[in-house]
Amino acid sequence: MQQESRVVPRIIKYGLLGMVIVLPFQTFLTVWAAQEFGHLYAITAWKEVAVVVLAALALYLAFSNKKLLRLLVARKFNLLLVAYALLFILYMPFAASQSQFFVGLAINLRFVLMFFVAQVVYFYYPQLLRSLLKAIAVTGVVVASVAILHVLLLAPNFLTNFGYDEPGQNTVGIPPAYHLVADSGLIRAQATLRGPNALGAYLIIPLAIWFYAFVKHRRMALSAFACGVIGLAILMSHSRSAWLAAAVVVALILMQALNFTRKHVSIMLVSLAAMAVLGFVSFDNNVLFRQLVLHDVVSLSTAQDSNAGHLQATVRGVRDVLRQPFGEGPGSAGPASALGGTDTEVSENYFIQVMQEVGILGGLLFLASQLWVGLELWRGRADAKVFVVLAAGVGLVLTNLLLHTWADETVAMTWWALAGAALPRAKGAK
């Protein structure tokens, strides 16, 4: 290999690893920097600029290496994702707001670029997946520890010292310093991420890594400690989508690691369903249960609660898609829609959000790509590292059905980088 061809992959590799480590802290760092220097959006865009630079270098490598290019093209889901990206760009002339368009473009395509970059780096460095998993495992414990520290020891508004909003201020681009569980007065853990749901979703990835190590009896004391810290932080996030994802990830890993049969799986699923129904029936009229689990308000007579809001948002999103099957352009839904000066169009479902933006065709392209990548990871499930990525991905897809998880840069870019490094290795790659 020529000197130049060794240097460029190494630059991209360390750039990718650096991003995965920094991403969980980037919201905190950018808000703090914006408080000191201003220019919030310019500072926030560092991650998009970084991934575009890495993608440009990766594209250079792809066209310089015929084997690599053939591999990328042979993976048909890459072609689907290219079509998906082009569809977003085609909407540019029809965008109602240029700022919304570019923010929507960034939200929906930055993790696609991360996925591409990881595939290219893995072609040159077969140990990339191991390195990424180690980095995320350590970073996840740090993030979870910060979350627990904030809830148990620090003042709720501690993050306002670094530029975060007081709850209720709602400055566009600035997250609140803390969230409450309904009106219980309890603080929801969020650490240095954008909010409790983002924290819960992100921690699904290191949870999968450490829990697999635990059930395989690898560094038992360390993995048990890490699982405990991460599990407690997920619990303290009060993110029900993360709770569900964590339960699914734990179940999948147990099934794989302990060689559960279909009979075992059926018994476990039926038992869990029965316990959930019994718990709901038993505690439905309990105020504490309604606050902590259902995120309902204290007054049981009111019909306005978190669950109704989620359902209404999803129904509203479906109606938008049916009313405008070609979409209304990038940035017209999801977090980017807050830049429009009107009410934010959040459907509480990322896949519906995509269809609100680029229509049913765009939604189908992305859904097909997601499923195809999942099937490729399933093919390589005999490798423990690949299975961990798959299990975390299944959990995160579930959260995307309840929230716009892939719109969060930390969660989306981290998992899709892992997915790009976990795909089956091509013959003849070096």
C-alpha positions in Angstrom: 0.0 0.0 0.0 1.4 3.4 -0.9 2.2 5.9 1.9 -0.7 8.2 1.0 -3.2 5.3 1.0 -2.0 4.4 4.5 -2.3 8.0 5.9 -5.8 8.8 4.7 -7.5 5.7 6.2 -5.7 6.4 9.5 -6.9 10.0 9.6 -10.5 8.9 8.9 -10.2 6.1 11.5 -9.1 8.4 14.3 -11.6 11.0 13.3 -14.4 8.5 13.5 -13.3 7.2 16.9 -12.9 10.8 18.2 -16.4 11.7 17.1 -17.9 8.6 18.8 -16.2 9.5 22.0 -17.1 13.3 21.9 -20.7 13.0 20.6 -22.3 12.2 24.1 -20.8 15.4 25.4 -21.3 17.6 22.4 -24.6 19.2 23.5 -23.0 20.3 26.8 -19.8 21.6 25.1 -21.6 23.5 22.3 -24.1 25.1 24.7 -21.3 26.1 27.0 -19.2 27.5 24.1 -22.2 29.4 22.7 -22.7 31.0 26.1 -19.1 32.2 26.1 -18.7 33.1 22.4 -22.2 33.2 20.9 -22.9 31.8 17.4 -24.8 28.7 18.6 -25.6 27.3 15.2 -22.1 27.7 13.9 -20.6 25.9 16.9 -23.3 23.2 16.8 -22.5 22.4 13.2 -19.1 21.1 14.0 -20.2 17.5 13.9 -21.9 17.9 10.5 -18.8 19.6 9.1 -16.6 16.9 10.6 -18.6 14.0 9.1 -18.8 15.7 5.7 -14.9 16.1 5.7 -14.5 12.4 6.7 -17.1 11.4 4.1 -15.2 13.3 1.4 -11.9 11.6 2.3 -13.8 8.2 2.4 -15.2 8.9 -1.1 -11.7 9.7 -2.3 -10.6 6.3 -1.0 -13.6 4.5 -2.6 -12.8 5.8 -6.0 -9.1 5.1 -5.5 -9.7 1.4 -4.7 -11.7 -0.7 -7.1 -12.2 -3.5 -4.6 -13.7 -1.1 -2.0 -15.9 0.6 -4.6 -17.2 -2.8 -5.8 -17.9 -3.7 -2.2 -19.9 -0.5 -1.5 -21.9 -0.8 -4.7 -22.6 -4.5 -4.1 -24.3 -3.6 -0.9 -27.6 -2.6 -2.4 -28.8 -0.8 0.7 -26.0 1.7 0.0 -27.7 2.5 -3.3 -31.0 2.9 -1.5 -29.5 5.3 0.9 -27.9 7.3 -2.0 -31.4 7.5 -3.5 -32.8 8.6 -0.2 -30.1 11.3 0.1 -30.7 12.5 -3.4 -34.5 12.8 -2.7 -33.8 15.1 0.2 -31.6 17.3 -2.0 -34.2 17.4 -4.8 -36.6 19.1 -2.4 -34.3 22.1 -2.0 -36.0 24.4 -4.6 -39.4 23.9 -2.9 -38.2 24.6 0.7 -40.3 27.1 2.5 -37.3 28.1 4.7 -33.6 27.6 3.8 -32.6 27.3 7.5 -35.2 24.6 8.1 -34.2 22.8 4.9 -30.5 22.6 5.8 -31.2 21.7 9.4 -33.6 19.0 8.3 -31.0 17.8 5.7 -28.4 17.6 8.4 -30.6 15.7 10.9 -31.6 13.1 8.4 -28.4 12.5 6.5 -25.5 12.9 9.0 -25.9 9.4 10.3 -26.0 8.1 6.7 -22.6 9.7 6.1 -21.3 8.2 9.4 -22.5 4.8 8.2 -20.6 5.2 4.9 -17.4 6.4 6.6 -17.4 3.4 8.9 -17.8 1.0 6.0 -14.8 2.5 4.3 -12.6 2.5 7.5 -13.5 -1.1 8.3 -12.3 -2.1 4.8 -8.8 -1.0 5.9 -9.0 -1.8 9.6 -10.8 -5.0 10.5 -10.4 -4.2 14.2 -12.5 -1.0 13.9 -15.6 -2.6 15.4 -13.7 -3.8 18.5 -12.2 -0.3 18.9 -15.6 1.4 18.6 -17.3 -0.9 21.1 -14.5 -0.4 23.7 -14.7 3.4 23.3 -18.5 3.4 23.6 -18.4 1.0 26.6 -16.1 3.3 28.6 -17.9 6.5 27.4 -21.3 5.0 28.3 -20.2 4.4 31.9 -18.9 8.0 32.2 -22.2 9.4 30.8 -24.3 7.2 33.1 -22.3 8.3 36.1 -22.8 12.0 35.2 -26.5 11.3 34.9 -26.7 9.7 38.4 -24.6 12.4 39.9 -26.9 15.2 38.5 -30.0 13.5 39.9 -28.6 12.6 43.4 -26.1 15.3 44.3 -26.3 18.4 42.1 -28.9 21.1 42.1 -31.6 20.6 39.4 -30.7 23.8 37.6 -26.9 23.1 37.7 -26.6 23.1 33.9 -28.0 26.7 33.7 -24.4 27.7 34.7 -23.3 26.4 31.3 -26.0 28.1 29.2 -28.9 25.6 29.5 -32.4 27.0 29.7 -34.5 27.1 32.8 -37.6 24.9 32.2 -40.2 26.9 30.4 -37.9 29.2 28.5 -37.8 27.2 25.3 -35.0 29.0 23.5 -34.6 27.3 20.1 -31.5 25.1 20.1 -31.0 25.3 23.8 -32.2 22.3 25.9 -33.7 22.8 29.4 -31.4 22.2 32.4 -33.8 19.5 33.7 -37.1 17.8 33.2 -39.6 16.7 35.8 -41.5 13.4 35.9 -45.1 14.7 35.3 -45.7 16.9 38.3 -44.1 14.6 40.9 -41.1 16.9 41.5 -38.7 14.1 40.6 -35.8 15.0 38.2 -35.3 13.0 35.1 -31.6 12.1 34.4 -30.3 13.6 31.1 -26.5 13.9 31.8 -24.8 15.9 28.9 -27.2 14.8 26.2 -30.1 16.8 24.8 -32.7 15.3 27.2 -33.8 12.3 29.2 -35.1 10.3 26.2 -31.9 10.9 24.3 -29.9 9.7 27.3 -32.0 6.6 27.7 -31.7 5.8 24.0 -27.9 6.3 23.9 -27.3 4.2 27.0 -29.0 1.2 25.2 -25.8 0.8 23.2 -23.3 0.5 26.1 -25.9 -1.5 28.0 -25.9 -4.1 25.2 -22.0 -4.2 25.2 -21.6 -4.7 29.0 -24.6 -7.0 29.4 -23.3 -9.4 26.8 -19.9 -9.4 28.5 -21.7 -10.1 31.8 -23.7 -13.1 30.6 -20.6 -14.5 28.9 -18.7 -14.2 32.3 -16.1 -11.7 30.9 -14.7 -9.5 33.6 -17.7 -10.3 35.8 -17.1 -7.7 38.5 -16.4 -4.9 36.0 -19.3 -5.8 33.7 -21.7 -6.2 36.6 -20.8 -2.8 37.9 -21.1 -1.2 34.5 -24.5 -2.8 33.9 -25.6 -1.5 37.3 -24.5 2.1 36.6 -26.0 2.2 33.1 -29.2 0.4 34.2 -29.7 2.9 37.0 -29.2 5.8 34.7 -31.7 4.4 32.2 -34.2 3.9 35.1 -33.6 7.5 36.3 -34.1 8.9 32.8 -37.8 7.8 33.2 -37.8 7.3 29.5 -40.4 4.6 28.9 -39.2 4.0 25.3 -35.7 3.3 26.7 -37.1 1.0 29.4 -38.8 -1.0 26.7 -35.7 -1.0 24.5 -33.5 -2.1 27.4 -35.9 -5.0 28.2 -35.8 -6.1 24.5 -32.0 -5.9 24.4 -31.6 -7.9 27.6 -34.0 -10.5 26.3 -32.3 -10.8 22.9 -28.8 -11.1 24.5 -30.0 -13.8 26.9 -31.6 -15.7 24.0 -28.4 -15.6 22.0 -25.9 -16.1 24.8 -27.8 -18.8 26.7 -29.1 -20.6 23.6 -32.7 -20.2 24.4 -35.1 -22.3 22.4 -38.4 -21.1 21.0 -40.2 -22.6 23.9 -38.1 -20.6 26.3 -38.7 -17.4 24.3 -42.4 -18.0 24.2 -42.6 -18.6 27.9 -40.6 -15.5 28.6 -42.7 -13.3 26.3 -46.0 -14.6 27.7 -44.7 -14.1 31.3 -43.6 -10.5 30.6 -46.9 -9.7 28.9 -48.8 -11.1 31.8 -46.7 -9.2 34.3 -47.2 -6.0 32.4 -51.0 -6.4 32.2 -51.2 -7.4 35.9 -49.1 -4.4 37.0 -51.2 -2.0 34.9 -54.5 -3.3 36.3 -53.2 -3.4 39.8 -51.6 0.1 39.9 -53.7 2.0 37.4 -55.4 4.0 40.1 -52.2 4.5 42.0 -51.0 8.1 41.8 -47.3 7.3 42.1 -47.6 4.6 39.4 -49.4 7.0 37.1 -46.7 9.7 37.6 -43.6 7.5 37.4 -44.6 5.0 34.7 -47.5 6.5 32.8 -46.2 10.1 33.2 -49.7 11.1 34.0 -50.7 14.1 36.1 -51.8 13.9 39.8 -55.4 14.6 39.0 -56.8 11.3 37.8 -59.9 13.1 36.5 -58.1 14.9 33.7 -57.7 13.3 30.3 -54.6 15.3 29.3 -51.5 13.3 30.0 -48.2 12.3 28.3 -49.7 9.2 26.7 -52.5 11.1 25.1 -50.1 13.6 23.8 -47.9 10.9 22.2 -50.9 9.3 20.5 -52.3 12.6 19.3 -48.9 13.5 17.8 -48.6 10.2 16.0 -52.2 10.5 14.6 -51.5 14.0 13.5 -48.4 12.9 11.7 -50.2 10.1 9.9 -52.9 12.6 8.8 -50.2 14.9 7.5 -48.7 12.1 5.4 -52.1 11.1 4.0 -52.9 14.8 3.2 -49.5 15.3 1.6 -48.1 12.0 0.4 -45.1 13.7 -1.3 -44.1 15.4 1.9 -43.5 19.0 2.6 -39.7 19.1 2.5 -36.8 18.6 4.8 -37.2 20.4 8.1 -40.9 20.6 7.9 -41.3 18.0 10.7 -39.3 17.0 13.7 -36.9 19.2 15.7 -36.0 21.3 12.6 -39.6 22.5 12.3 -39.1 24.6 15.4 -37.1 27.1 13.2 -40.3 27.9 11.3 -41.7 30.2 14.0 -44.8 28.1 14.4 -45.7 25.0 16.4 -43.2 22.2 16.1 -44.5 19.3 14.0 -43.3 16.3 16.0 -45.1 13.0 15.2 -43.3 11.1 18.0 -42.2 8.5 15.4 -39.1 9.0 13.3 -40.4 6.9 10.3 -43.6 9.0 10.1 -41.4 12.1 10.4 -39.4 11.1 7.4 -42.6 10.7 5.4 -43.8 14.1 6.5 -40.6 15.6 5.1 -39.9 13.6 1.9 -43.1 11.7 1.4 -44.1 8.0 1.4 -41.4 7.2 -1.2 -38.7 8.7 1.1 -40.1 6.8 4.0 -40.1 3.5 2.1 -36.5 4.0 0.9 -35.3 4.6 4.5 -37.4 1.8 6.0 -36.1 -0.6 3.3 -32.5 0.5 4.0 -33.0 0.0 7.7 -34.4 -3.4 7.3 -31.7 -4.5 4.8 -28.9 -3.4 7.1 -30.6 -5.3 9.9 -30.8 -8.4 7.8 -27.1 -8.1 7.0 -26.3 -7.8 10.7 -28.5 -10.9 11.3 -26.4 -12.8 8.8 -23.3 -12.1 10.9 -24.9 -12.7 14.3 -22.5 -15.6 15.1 -19.9 -13.0 15.8 -20.7 -11.7 19.3 -19.7 -8.1 18.5 -22.0 -8.0 15.5 -24.9 -9.5 17.6 -24.4 -6.8 20.2 -24.8 -4.1 17.5 -27.9 -5.9 16.1 -29.5 -6.2 19.5 -28.9 -2.5 20.3 -30.3 -1.6 16.8 -33.5 -3.6 17.4 -34.0 -1.7 20.7 -33.4 1.6 19.1 -35.7 0.9 16.2 -38.4 0.4 18.8 -37.6 3.8 20.4 -37.9 5.3 16.9 -41.5 4.1 16.8 -42.2 6.1 19.9 -39.8 9.0 19.4 -37.6 10.6 16.8 -34.5 8.9 18.1 -32.6 9.0 14.8 -33.0 12.8 14.9 -30.7 12.8 17.9 -27.1 13.2 16.6 -25.5 11.3 19.4 -27.6 8.2 19.3 -28.0 8.0 15.5 -24.4 8.7 14.5 -23.0 6.3 17.2 -25.2 3.3 16.3 -24.9 3.8 12.5 -21.1 4.0 12.8 -21.2 0.7 14.6 -23.5 -0.8 12.0 -21.1 0.2 9.2 -18.2 -1.5 11.0 -20.3 -4.6 11.8 -21.3 -5.6 8.3 -19.9 -8.9 6.9 -16.3 -8.5 5.6 -15.7 -8.8 1.9 -13.5 -11.4 0.5 -10.1 -10.1 -0.5 -10.4 -6.9 1.6 -7.2 -5.9 3.2 
